[in-house]
Amino acid sequence: MADLDDYPPGTPDREIAIRRRVHRIAEFYRHLLVYVIVMSLVWILNVIVISTSTRPIKWSSLWAIWPTLGWGVGVLVHGITVLPAWRFFSQEWEDRKVKELMEKERQ
């Protein structure tokens, strides 16, 4: 993968910022995909272990829930920090809100 700071001379700062943002979003989607694949395999393994066990099924038999929840929190936080739809009360949101309220008061 090319270095993010390896842009041709004269590339506008706005374009660089947008490319970096798109790269961070792509990283999140790759993270999410790996999470879904790995957790699917973990749950399949958990079901196989439970189905081949002679012991009665208890809550402790569902051990796959712990990595799912732990890593899931990480994926959720990653998404909140990257996805624009989840950026509540960011600086961009504040700027838009200020403009919106100023326009309302002018009317």
Rosetta blueprint (number, residue, H / E / L):
1 M L
2 A L
3 D L
4 L L
5 D L
6 D L
7 Y L
8 P L
9 P L
10 G L
11 T L
12 P L
13 D H
14 R H
15 E H
16 I H
17 A H
18 I H
19 R H
20 R H
21 R H
22 V H
23 H H
24 R H
25 I H
26 A H
27 E H
28 F H
29 Y H
30 R H
31 H H
32 L H
33 L H
34 V H
35 Y H
36 V H
37 I H
38 V H
39 M H
40 S H
41 L H
42 V H
43 W H
44 I H
45 L H
46 N H
47 V H
48 I H
49 V H
50 I H
51 S H
52 T H
53 S L
54 T L
55 R L
56 P L
57 I L
58 K L
59 W H
60 S H
61 S H
62 L L
63 W L
64 A L
65 I H
66 W H
67 P H
68 T H
69 L H
70 G H
71 W H
72 G H
73 V H
74 G H
75 V H
76 L H
77 V H
78 H H
79 G H
80 I H
81 T H
82 V H
83 L L
84 P H
85 A H
86 W H
87 R L
88 F L
89 F L
90 S L
91 Q H
92 E H
93 W H
94 E H
95 D H
96 R H
97 K H
98 V H
99 K H
100 E H
101 L H
102 M H
103 E H
104 K H
105 E H
106 R H
107 Q L
